Structures are given as C-alpha cells and as structure tokens.
C-alpha cells in the first residue's frame, strides 16, 4: 500500500471563531506565526481568529488572511512532527497554502498576496453585486445546461465543482435566483444561497483579476519542491508561470475540486490530510473517492493524525 500523502487546504467558508487558538497556546513556534501575521498585516488578525466578532471574521478582507494563517499554522504543526506532503492542493484560497507548502513562496509572501486578493475581491464585489448558491443533488450536466442557457442575459457560471451532486453557481443576483428556480424544477434537492459578499469565481470579479495580475507579475515564484494541483486547471504543474496563470484565472474561473482530487488519485495517492479549520474538504473528498482521510485543525486532531500516521495508517 502506498504511503504517499496529499495535503489539502481549505478556503473561504471554513472559518470559525476560536480557530487556531489552542495550537497557538500549545506550541511556541505556532504562536510566532500569528505574531508575524499581525505584524505583516498591521492589524490583529490573530484576535479576529480567536475572538471575532463574527461580523469582522466574516469580512472577506479578514476571512481570507485569517484562514490562510490558520491553515499555515496547521501545516507547520505537522511539519514540526516530521510529516510532509508528496503532493498538495488547496480549495480556492487554500491553493496559496499549497504553494507555501510546496516551497513556491514563503508564508509572508503568501500572506501579502492573499491580503491583496481579498482587498481586490471585496472592492469588486461592492461595485458589481452578485450572489453564490450551492446546488445539491443534481447532475453537473443539467446544471451546466441551465447555466449556459442564462449566460446570454448576463453574468452567471459554475463557480465550484465540489463533488458529485454538489456544485456552486455564481453571478448576478437576479440570474442566480432564476437559475435556482429552474434547477429546483429540474430535480435539485436543495438550492442554498451562500453567505458571501459577492459573486466570486465569476466575471463579476474581472476587475479584481486584472488588478491582482499586476501583483502576481511582480512576485517571484520558485519551482515547487513537491507536486501541486492547481484547482483552476486540475492538472499538476511545476512551471512557475503556469502556477501564476492558474492563480490569476482562479478569481473569475471555476474551482475544479472534484477533478483535482481525481487527478491526485490517478497518481496513486489515496491518503489525504485536510490541513486547516473544520472538515469541509474531508467531507467532499469522501464523496468523490474512497480514500484514507485525516484532518488537522486543533491540538486533538493533530495528535490523533500523528498517532495514526506513525502507526502506518493501516
């Protein structure tokens, strides 16, 4: 049985008040990461992680750097215990943590990129109002057909291919609402409007993509030290320019998570550690494929994962 491991990093939506706090209080090196994040961002992002309030943690300009920081704390906790990945991937925002884990850039560079990304996305969302909705229990081809039929009237597209029977659509509010009605009529079990501030992963974010491209162009990328799957392409690449391109287009393009996980499995890797708050990705991967799943979000899950991996995860 292969002992290779994939690290997968969650994105926006996995946040909760108190995330990372017990890790920070238990391991001094991890406390230093929160301190560094506060200094780089010039605000107490650590306090927002630990204490909220929800209204602050839920703002995109705070949510994204907060999750990025906690994901990195969980990654370093594993690294300190000698556990490192053979391949990495991240769900949207989480791809920045995957790039840090692969040695493409360091934590501070990633944090600065994420902060700029969040700033541009929030600005674009305030100028072009939009919505996102999860579509549960419907074949992707049916969702694609309905979304395609509405595109001639404005901005709408599939934002996330999360797992079989779970897609997310994004775009102009009126079109998302109309699509929701059509998808229910076509057999969707549920249509759930997401609590986000804009139509992310759609052309409503084209201004953010253009502005962020300039930042990416000025940021040096190194060749990755391990495999990385970009969720925009669902392919493995070691070319820094390809990795930049994927980050740029990810802002307006679809997150191909289901396809990314299948790509990892095609490389004969069947063990995944979700590295970051909650267990959202663990649930998705379990619906995509039969895999051995671990997660690290706090001290208890860290200890459990270390114990099981050191025991050979048989």
C-alpha positions as CSV (number, residue, x, y, z in Angstrom):
1,X,0.0,0.0,0.0
2,X,1.3,3.5,-1.0
3,X,2.5,5.6,1.9
4,X,2.3,8.8,-0.1
5,X,0.2,11.6,1.3
6,X,-1.6,14.6,-0.1
7,X,-2.1,17.8,2.0
8,X,-5.3,19.7,1.1
9,X,-6.0,23.2,2.4
10,X,-9.5,24.6,2.8
11,X,-10.7,28.0,1.7
12,X,-13.3,30.7,2.5
13,X,-16.2,29.3,4.4
14,X,-14.2,27.1,6.8
15,X,-13.6,29.9,9.3
16,X,-14.9,29.9,12.9
17,X,-14.3,32.0,15.9
18,X,-11.5,30.4,18.0
19,X,-9.7,28.7,15.2
20,X,-6.1,28.1,15.8
21,X,-6.2,29.3,19.4
22,X,-5.3,26.1,21.2
23,X,-2.5,25.4,18.7
24,X,-1.1,28.8,19.4
25,X,-1.3,28.3,23.1
26,X,0.3,24.8,23.0
27,X,3.3,25.3,20.6
28,X,5.5,28.3,20.8
29,X,6.6,28.2,17.1
30,X,2.9,28.5,16.1
31,X,2.4,31.5,18.4
32,X,5.2,33.1,16.4
33,X,3.3,32.7,13.2
34,X,0.3,34.5,14.5
35,X,2.6,37.3,15.7
36,X,4.2,37.5,12.3
37,X,0.8,37.7,10.6
38,X,-0.3,40.6,12.9
39,X,2.9,42.4,12.0
40,X,2.7,41.9,8.3
41,X,-1.0,42.8,8.1
42,X,-0.6,45.7,10.6
43,X,-3.7,44.5,12.4
44,X,-4.5,41.9,15.0
45,X,-5.7,39.2,12.7
46,X,-4.9,36.7,15.5
47,X,-7.6,38.4,17.7
48,X,-10.1,38.2,14.9
49,X,-9.4,34.4,14.6
50,X,-9.6,33.8,18.3
51,X,-12.3,36.2,19.4
52,X,-14.2,37.5,16.4
53,X,-16.7,39.1,16.4
54,X,-18.4,37.1,13.6
55,X,-19.1,40.4,11.8
56,X,-15.4,41.0,11.5
57,X,-14.3,37.5,10.8
58,X,-16.9,37.3,8.0
59,X,-15.5,40.2,6.0
60,X,-13.6,39.0,3.0
61,X,-10.6,41.3,3.8
62,X,-10.3,39.5,7.2
63,X,-11.6,36.0,6.3
64,X,-9.0,35.2,3.7
65,X,-5.8,36.2,5.6
66,X,-7.3,34.6,8.7
67,X,-7.9,31.2,7.1
68,X,-4.5,31.4,5.3
69,X,-2.8,32.0,8.6
70,X,-4.6,29.2,10.4
71,X,-4.0,26.8,7.5
72,X,-0.3,27.6,7.7
73,X,-0.2,27.1,11.5
74,X,-1.7,23.6,11.0
75,X,0.8,22.8,8.3
76,X,3.8,23.9,10.4
77,X,2.4,21.8,13.3
78,X,2.6,18.7,11.0
79,X,6.0,19.7,9.7
80,X,7.4,20.1,13.2
81,X,6.4,16.4,13.7
82,X,8.1,15.3,10.6
83,X,5.0,14.9,8.4
84,X,5.3,16.5,5.0
85,X,3.3,16.0,1.7
86,X,4.1,14.3,-1.5
87,X,1.5,16.4,-3.3
88,X,-0.6,19.4,-2.3
89,X,-3.8,21.2,-3.4
90,X,-6.0,23.9,-2.0
91,X,-9.6,24.8,-2.5
92,X,-9.6,28.3,-4.0
93,X,-7.9,30.4,-1.3
94,X,-6.3,27.2,0.1
95,X,-4.1,27.0,-3.0
96,X,-1.9,29.7,-1.6
97,X,-1.2,27.5,1.4
98,X,-0.4,24.6,-1.0
99,X,2.1,26.9,-2.8
100,X,3.8,27.7,0.5
101,X,3.9,24.0,1.4
102,X,5.5,23.3,-2.0
103,X,8.1,26.0,-1.5
104,X,6.9,28.3,-4.3
105,X,7.0,31.3,-2.0
106,X,7.2,31.8,1.8
107,X,4.5,32.5,4.3
108,X,4.9,36.3,4.4
109,X,4.8,36.5,0.6
110,X,1.7,34.3,0.5
111,X,0.0,36.4,3.2
112,X,0.7,39.6,1.3
113,X,-0.8,38.0,-1.9
114,X,-3.9,36.8,0.0
115,X,-4.4,40.2,1.6
116,X,-4.2,41.9,-1.8
117,X,-6.5,39.3,-3.3
118,X,-9.1,39.8,-0.6
119,X,-8.9,43.6,-1.0
120,X,-9.5,43.4,-4.7
121,X,-12.3,40.9,-4.5
122,X,-14.1,42.9,-1.8
123,X,-13.8,46.0,-3.9
124,X,-15.1,44.3,-7.0
125,X,-18.0,42.8,-5.0
126,X,-19.1,46.2,-3.8
127,X,-19.1,47.5,-7.4
128,X,-20.8,44.6,-9.1
129,X,-23.4,43.0,-6.8
130,X,-23.7,39.2,-7.1
131,X,-24.6,36.0,-5.3
132,X,-23.5,32.4,-5.0
133,X,-25.6,29.4,-4.4
134,X,-24.9,25.7,-3.8
135,X,-26.8,23.2,-5.9
136,X,-27.3,19.9,-4.1
137,X,-28.4,16.6,-5.7
138,X,-28.3,17.4,-9.4
139,X,-26.1,16.0,-12.2
140,X,-23.5,18.5,-13.3
141,X,-24.6,18.3,-16.9
142,X,-28.0,19.5,-16.1
143,X,-26.6,22.4,-14.0
144,X,-24.2,23.3,-16.9
145,X,-27.1,23.3,-19.4
146,X,-29.3,25.6,-17.4
147,X,-26.4,28.0,-16.5
148,X,-25.4,28.1,-20.2
149,X,-28.9,29.0,-21.2
150,X,-28.9,32.1,-18.9
151,X,-25.4,33.4,-19.9
152,X,-26.8,35.4,-22.9
153,X,-28.6,37.6,-20.4
154,X,-25.7,38.4,-18.1
155,X,-23.0,37.0,-15.8
156,X,-23.6,33.5,-14.4
157,X,-21.3,30.5,-14.3
158,X,-20.4,27.4,-12.3
159,X,-18.0,28.6,-9.6
160,X,-17.2,25.2,-7.9
161,X,-17.3,21.6,-8.9
162,X,-17.1,20.4,-5.3
163,X,-18.1,16.7,-5.6
164,X,-20.7,14.6,-7.3
165,X,-24.1,16.2,-6.7
166,X,-22.7,19.4,-5.2
167,X,-21.9,22.4,-7.4
168,X,-21.9,26.1,-6.7
169,X,-23.1,28.8,-9.2
170,X,-22.1,32.4,-9.1
171,X,-23.1,35.6,-10.9
172,X,-25.7,38.4,-11.0
173,X,-28.2,38.2,-8.2
174,X,-31.3,38.0,-10.5
175,X,-29.8,35.3,-12.6
176,X,-28.8,33.2,-9.6
177,X,-32.3,33.4,-8.3
178,X,-33.8,32.5,-11.7
179,X,-31.3,29.6,-12.0
180,X,-32.3,28.4,-8.6
181,X,-35.9,28.1,-9.6
182,X,-35.1,26.3,-12.8
183,X,-32.7,23.9,-11.0
184,X,-35.3,23.1,-8.4
185,X,-37.8,22.3,-11.2
186,X,-35.1,20.1,-12.8
187,X,-34.8,18.0,-9.7
188,X,-32.2,19.7,-7.4
189,X,-32.8,18.5,-3.8
190,X,-31.7,21.9,-2.4
191,X,-30.6,25.3,-3.6
192,X,-28.7,27.1,-0.8
193,X,-27.7,30.7,-1.1
194,X,-24.2,31.2,0.4
195,X,-23.4,33.8,3.0
196,X,-20.8,35.6,0.9
197,X,-20.4,39.2,-0.1
198,X,-20.3,38.8,-3.8
199,X,-20.3,36.7,-6.9
200,X,-16.8,35.2,-6.5
201,X,-15.4,32.9,-9.3
202,X,-17.4,34.7,-11.9
203,X,-16.8,37.5,-14.4
204,X,-18.1,39.9,-11.8
205,X,-14.6,39.6,-10.4
206,X,-12.9,40.6,-13.7
207,X,-11.7,43.9,-12.2
208,X,-10.1,42.0,-9.3
209,X,-8.4,39.6,-11.7
210,X,-6.9,42.5,-13.6
211,X,-5.6,44.3,-10.6
212,X,-4.3,41.1,-8.9
213,X,-2.5,40.1,-12.1
214,X,-0.2,43.1,-11.7
215,X,0.7,42.0,-8.2
216,X,1.4,38.4,-9.3
217,X,3.6,39.6,-12.1
218,X,5.8,41.4,-9.6
219,X,6.0,38.4,-7.2
220,X,8.8,35.8,-7.7
221,X,7.7,32.2,-7.8
222,X,10.1,29.3,-7.3
223,X,9.9,25.8,-8.8
224,X,7.8,23.7,-6.5
225,X,9.5,21.1,-4.3
226,X,6.6,18.6,-4.5
227,X,3.7,18.1,-6.7
228,X,0.9,20.7,-6.8
229,X,-2.5,20.5,-8.4
230,X,-4.0,23.9,-9.4
231,X,-7.7,23.8,-8.9
232,X,-8.3,26.0,-11.9
233,X,-6.7,23.5,-14.3
234,X,-7.0,20.3,-12.2
235,X,-3.5,19.5,-13.5
236,X,-0.1,19.0,-11.9
237,X,2.5,21.6,-12.9
238,X,6.0,22.6,-11.9
239,X,6.2,25.6,-14.1
240,X,6.0,28.8,-12.0
241,X,4.4,30.8,-14.9
242,X,1.6,28.1,-15.1
243,X,1.1,28.4,-11.4
244,X,0.8,32.2,-11.6
245,X,-1.7,31.9,-14.5
246,X,-3.8,29.5,-12.5
247,X,-4.0,31.9,-9.5
248,X,-4.9,34.7,-11.8
249,X,-7.7,32.9,-13.6
250,X,-9.0,31.3,-10.4
251,X,-10.5,34.6,-9.4
252,X,-13.1,34.6,-12.2
253,X,-12.9,30.9,-13.1
254,X,-14.3,27.6,-11.8
255,X,-12.8,25.7,-8.9
256,X,-12.4,22.2,-10.2
257,X,-12.1,20.4,-6.9
258,X,-13.7,17.1,-7.9
259,X,-11.4,16.9,-10.9
260,X,-8.4,17.9,-8.8
261,X,-9.0,15.1,-6.3
262,X,-9.4,12.6,-9.1
263,X,-6.1,13.8,-10.6
264,X,-4.4,13.2,-7.2
265,X,-5.8,9.7,-7.1
266,X,-4.7,8.9,-10.6
267,X,-1.1,9.5,-9.3
268,X,-1.7,6.5,-6.9
269,X,-2.1,8.7,-3.8
270,X,-5.0,7.7,-1.7
271,X,-4.3,9.4,1.7
272,X,-5.3,12.9,2.4
273,X,-4.8,15.3,5.3
274,X,-7.1,18.3,5.5
275,X,-4.8,21.0,6.9
276,X,-6.9,23.8,8.4
277,X,-10.2,24.6,10.2
278,X,-13.3,22.4,10.0
279,X,-13.6,19.3,7.9
280,X,-15.3,20.6,4.8
281,X,-12.8,19.2,2.3
282,X,-12.7,15.8,4.1
283,X,-16.5,15.5,3.5
284,X,-16.1,16.4,-0.2
285,X,-13.2,14.0,-0.8
286,X,-15.2,11.2,0.9
287,X,-17.9,11.8,-1.7
288,X,-15.5,11.8,-4.6
289,X,-13.5,8.7,-3.9
290,X,-12.7,6.0,-1.3
291,X,-9.7,7.4,0.4
292,X,-8.0,7.3,3.8
293,X,-8.7,10.7,5.4
294,X,-7.1,12.7,8.2
295,X,-7.5,16.2,9.4
296,X,-5.6,18.8,11.5
297,X,-7.4,21.8,12.9
298,X,-6.5,21.8,16.6
299,X,-4.4,20.0,19.1
300,X,-6.6,17.0,19.4
301,X,-6.8,16.3,15.7
302,X,-3.1,17.0,15.4
303,X,-2.3,14.4,18.0
304,X,-4.7,11.9,16.5
305,X,-3.3,12.3,13.0
306,X,0.3,12.0,14.1
307,X,-0.6,8.8,16.1
308,X,-2.4,7.2,13.1
309,X,0.3,8.1,10.6
310,X,3.2,7.0,12.8
311,X,1.2,3.7,13.2
312,X,1.3,3.3,9.5
313,X,-2.3,4.3,8.9
314,X,-3.3,0.7,8.2
